[in-house]
């Protein structure tokens, strides 16, 4: 039987939502979370919720918003920037590759209902 106790300490991070509006309607969005860990002195960035409305895809909005996120992560002194994508989205993988992202590992997750 394990007798050690798990200590929980609150940590903080910050998040930014990037949006592109057209006619006062959001047509593209993405979020950048700036987080820290104990392995590095510098923070890292996590990109989440990248989305461009279907009728607006292919017009450069995704590239524009991701380039803004990349620049913000650099200015925040991040040592890396992470984004994830499902295996079933090769067009998204190509998009990230054109921006300079490289396949690095696997994402493991548990979905809660």
N, C-alpha and C positions, 0 to 999 in steps of 0.2 A: 504494500500500500504506500502511496506517495504521501509524504507528510509536508512537503514544501507548499507554500502558499503563493498564489499568483497575485502580484501587486498590479493595480491598474492606475495609471497616471494620465490625466487629461492632457492632450497635446492640441496644438492648433495649427491650422493652415489657412490659406486664403484662396478665394476663387473669384474669377472674373467671367462674365458672360459677354461674348462678342456677338453683335447682331448686325445684319445689313437690312435696311428698310427700303422698300420701294412703294411709293404712294402710301406712305405711313403704315405699311403692313410688313411684318417680319417675313423675309423670304429666305434668310440664311442665319444660322446660329452655330455657336460652338462655345464650349466652356474650357477654361484653363484653371487647373488647381495647382497651386504652388505648395509643395509639401517637403518635409524634412525627414531624414532618418538618422540613425546613429552611425552609419557607415561612412558618411561624407559630411564635410563641413558646409558644403554648398547645398542649396535646395534642388529638388527636381520638379519637373512639370508633368502633369497628367492631363491629356486632352480627352474630353468627353462630350457626347451629345452633338457631334458634328452633323449638321443637316442642312440641305438645300431643298426647297420645295421642288416637286417633280417638274413643273413647267418652267422652272428657272435653272435647271441643271445644264451644264455644258456652256455656260456663259461667263465662267471665270469667278463666280462668287465664292465657291469653295476654296479656290486657290487664294483669293484675296483675303479671306478670313483666316485661313491657315497661316499665311505669311505674316499677318498681324500677330497671331499667337506665337509663332516662332520668334519674332522680334521681341515680344514682351517677355518670353522665357529667357532670352539672351540678356535682356536688360535686368531681369530679376536674378541674374548670375546663376541660373540653373546649370547643373553639370550634365543633365540629360533631359530629354522630352520624350514622353511615352504616349502612344495612342494604340488602341486596340481595334480589331475588326474581325468579324466572323469569317470562317473559312469559306462560306458561300458567297463572298463579295469580292471576287477578283478585280473588279473595276475599281473598288475602293483601295485595294492593295496597290494597284498600279498608280492611282492618284497619290497615295502617300509616298510611293517610291520616287515619283517625279519631284516631290518636295524635299527629297534627301533622306527620308526615313528608310531604315534597313530592317529586314526581318531579323529578330534577335532571339526569340524564345517562344514559349507557349503562354497563353493566358489560361489560368485555371479558375473556375468559378462555381459557386453554388447559387442557384436561383431560389429565392424564398417567395412563397405565395401569400 
